[in-house]
Amino acid sequence: MNEPTEWTLYADGTSGHQEGTSKAAEPTRRRLLPSVLEDLRRAGPDGLTWRDLAAMHGMHHGQASSALSNLHRSGAAVRLQETRERCGVYVTPGNTRGRLTVAYRRQSRGLTKEQVRNAVYDWTIAEGLNFSHPSIHRLVDRLEGML
């Protein structure tokens, strides 16, 4: 049975593997993230960037960035607003020293809120629906909230 702290470090609360990842990668991820978290603790208020982490563990950009993002999403790490060598700096929550932080935000899928609203508007016209209906507005608000 997995310890909850290991599981929640990289998952969004689900008990399975994330879409787009293989189940074979899960054991590696469970071992890696606690190690990265320990590296962040040792770094103290200086924190780590993806470059620092990649150099320490021999990772490529995607692996290091993903590990830091997963810790950020779980709340085990905080991203500072400041950068170092054009890279985001991550620290543990107790090491911000009052510096400004950046909330975790999923990367945009490439659509803007205006594009979503326009697409729904075009669809309602094509289907002969009333765009001003409250349920259509709730749908648009919900879709915009997913961006």
C-alpha positions in Angstrom: 0.0 0.0 0.0 1.3 3.5 -0.9 1.9 6.1 1.7 -0.5 9.1 1.2 2.3 11.6 1.1 4.0 9.8 -1.8 0.8 9.5 -3.7 -0.4 13.1 -3.4 2.9 14.5 -4.3 2.3 13.9 -8.0 -1.3 13.0 -8.4 -4.3 15.3 -8.5 -6.1 13.3 -5.8 -6.9 10.3 -8.0 -5.8 6.9 -7.2 -4.7 5.9 -10.7 -2.1 6.9 -13.2 -2.5 10.3 -14.9 -3.6 10.4 -18.5 -0.6 10.4 -20.8 1.6 8.6 -18.4 2.4 4.9 -18.2 1.8 2.8 -15.2 5.4 1.6 -15.5 6.6 5.2 -14.7 4.7 5.3 -11.4 7.3 3.6 -9.2 10.0 5.9 -10.6 7.8 8.9 -10.0 7.1 7.8 -6.4 10.8 7.4 -5.7 11.8 10.6 -7.4 9.4 13.2 -6.0 10.2 12.6 -2.3 13.9 13.0 -3.4 13.2 16.3 -5.2 11.2 17.5 -2.2 14.2 16.7 0.0 16.5 18.6 -2.4 14.1 21.6 -2.1 14.3 21.4 1.7 18.1 21.3 1.6 18.2 24.3 -0.8 16.4 26.4 1.8 15.4 29.9 0.8 17.6 29.8 -2.3 15.3 27.2 -3.8 15.9 25.3 -7.0 15.1 25.8 -10.7 14.6 23.1 -13.3 18.2 23.6 -14.4 19.5 23.1 -10.9 17.4 19.9 -10.5 18.4 18.6 -13.9 22.1 19.0 -13.1 21.7 17.3 -9.7 19.8 14.2 -11.1 20.9 14.0 -14.7 17.4 14.8 -15.9 16.3 16.5 -19.1 14.1 19.7 -19.0 10.8 17.9 -19.1 11.5 15.6 -16.2 12.9 18.3 -13.9 10.1 20.8 -14.8 7.4 18.1 -14.4 8.7 17.1 -11.0 8.7 20.7 -9.8 5.3 21.4 -11.3 3.8 18.3 -9.6 5.2 19.4 -6.2 3.8 22.9 -6.8 0.4 21.6 -7.8 0.3 19.4 -4.6 1.2 22.3 -2.4 4.5 20.7 -1.3 6.5 23.4 -3.2 5.9 27.1 -3.9 7.0 28.9 -7.0 8.5 32.4 -6.4 7.7 35.3 -8.6 11.4 35.9 -9.0 13.4 34.1 -11.6 17.0 32.9 -11.8 18.7 32.6 -15.2 15.2 33.0 -16.7 13.9 30.0 -14.8 11.2 29.8 -12.2 12.5 29.3 -8.6 10.8 26.8 -6.4 11.1 26.6 -2.6 9.2 24.8 0.2 6.3 26.8 1.7 8.3 27.7 4.8 11.1 29.2 2.8 9.4 32.1 0.9 10.8 34.7 3.3 7.9 37.0 2.4 8.7 37.0 -1.3 5.9 37.1 -3.8 4.7 33.7 -5.1 2.9 32.4 -8.2 -0.2 30.2 -7.9 -0.2 26.9 -9.7 -2.0 27.3 -13.1 -2.5 24.7 -15.7 -1.0 25.5 -19.0 -3.5 26.9 -21.5 -4.5 24.5 -24.3 -4.1 27.4 -26.7 -7.6 28.8 -26.7 -8.5 32.1 -25.3 -11.7 32.8 -23.4 -12.9 34.9 -26.3 -12.3 32.0 -28.7 -14.4 29.7 -26.5 -17.2 32.2 -26.2 -17.2 32.8 -30.0 -17.1 29.0 -30.7 -20.1 28.5 -28.5 -21.9 31.4 -30.0 -21.3 30.0 -33.5 -22.5 26.6 -32.4 -25.8 28.0 -30.9 -26.5 29.9 -34.1 -25.8 26.8 -36.3 -28.1 24.7 -34.0 -30.8 27.4 -33.9 -30.4 27.8 -30.1 -30.7 31.0 -28.1 -27.2 32.2 -27.0 -28.7 34.4 -24.3 -30.3 31.4 -22.5 -28.9 31.1 -18.9 -27.8 27.5 -19.4 -25.7 28.5 -22.4 -24.0 31.2 -20.3 -23.3 28.7 -17.5 -21.7 26.4 -20.1 -19.5 29.2 -21.4 -18.5 30.2 -17.9 -17.6 26.6 -17.1 -15.6 26.2 -20.3 -13.8 29.4 -19.7 -12.9 28.2 -16.2 -11.2 25.2 -17.6 -8.7 27.4 -19.5 
